[in-house]
Amino acid sequence: MGMTIQVMPAFAQQHMGAGAVGAGLAVTVGSLAAMLARPVSGRLADQRGPRGIVLTGSILGVAGGIGHLLAVDLPTLIAARLLLGAGEGALFTAAIAWVLADVEPARRGRVAGQFGASMWLGLAGGPVLGAAVLWTSSFRGVWIIASLLPALAWLLVVRAPRAAGPSAPVDRAPRSLVPRAAWLPGASNIAAGISYGTIAAFLVPRFDSLQLPGQQVALAVFGLSFITCRLIGSAWVDRFGARRVLVVSFVIEAIALAGLAVNVSTALAFQCVILAGAGLSLLYPCLATLVSEAAPARERATALGAVTSAWDLGVAVGGPLGGLVAGATHAPPFVVGAMAALCATLPLMARRH
């Protein structure tokens, strides 16, 4: 997914004759498909077991990659993007449910954090790989490798022992795509996604408006802080409790975004960027732990998929919402992001069984 996102705007414009809107649609439609596929694939994983859904997600990824190779116009390219996005959504949702199925509660935060980091490492490394392949080969080379990677995922899952699957009995009863256990964590994750959408869309423009050096590496510094804190801090979720770590993380995120809205110093700006990465890094292991504790085994994957989709929705909203208030300084979006981070704590304060 990361490989294709990196080169998609240029490919859509140069080879498909797409304008700015069409190119933007080609980039984002895959994420939309992933968002919609997560709760559906989660429910199927609950009903039929996660292993087959992970394999199906891999196959959809292969089909999406091949679709990029065969695309002759923008509609067929968008269809390929939908397949690839749906494959990613199905694979990740079913896989995290599979991973957490037999993990003892005292280790859920650490395991969820480590597994979630694998997705972020892929999304971070994908653009680098895509750019390198395009530089040494062509768009066709990018699509070929983007087809082979999910095939490799399929082979890895086929070789995984079946005993690693969930121990809970299969339940085929129809259930909600948004279980009650996902409501409050999902609401928090929408707000958290808005905060991240603000960073993704406006961090570089904010550096540019302040005429600060280092704007080329600002997002990389954020990503490095995120991954480092995720790998180091996932164990804290189990040690100190998911709810407590989550509230502290949101407060740190709000402080970091507020700092980016007001500061005029390069050093302070990068300190805020590092804090922002740290603040968002532990959200997923915390939320995955809360959902796993609250959801019955028969709908755990569905709930995890719904909460992850809530993040996707927040990210999709964050950019346009910030754009409405951006202005010349690009400071107001960070105020909105800081407020969203504080609002994300409110569902956690609600009393629930």
Sequence and secondary structure as in RCSB ss.txt:
>XXXX:A:sequence
MGMTIQVMPAFAQQHMGAGAVGAGLAVTVGSLAAMLARPVSGRLADQRGPRGIVLTGSILGVAGGIGHLLAVDLP
TLIAARLLLGAGEGALFTAAIAWVLADVEPARRGRVAGQFGASMWLGLAGGPVLGAAVLWTSSFRGVWIIASLLP
ALAWLLVVRAPRAAGPSAPVDRAPRSLVPRAAWLPGASNIAAGISYGTIAAFLVPRFDSLQLPGQQVALAVFGLS
FITCRLIGSAWVDRFGARRVLVVSFVIEAIALAGLAVNVSTALAFQCVILAGAGLSLLYPCLATLVSEAAPARER
ATALGAVTSAWDLGVAVGGPLGGLVAGATHAPPFVVGAMAALCATLPLMARRH
>XXXX:A:secstr
 HHHHHHHHHHHHHHS   HHHHHHHHHHHHHHHHHHHHHHHHHHHHH HHHHHHHHHHHHHHHHHHHHH  SHH
HHHHHHHHHHHHHHHHHHHHHHHHHTT  GGGHHHHHHHHHHHHHHHHHHHHHHHHHHHHHS HHHHHHHHHHHH
HHHHHHHHHS GGGS  S        SS GGGHHHHHHHHHHHHHHHHHHHHHHHHHHHTT TTGGGHHHHHHHH
HHHHHHHHHHHHHHH HHHHHHHHHHHHHHHHHHHHH   HHHHHHHHHHHHHHHHTHHHHHHHHHHHHS GGGH
HHHHHHHHHHHHHHHHHHHHHHHHH TTT  HHHHHHHHHHHHTTHHHHS   
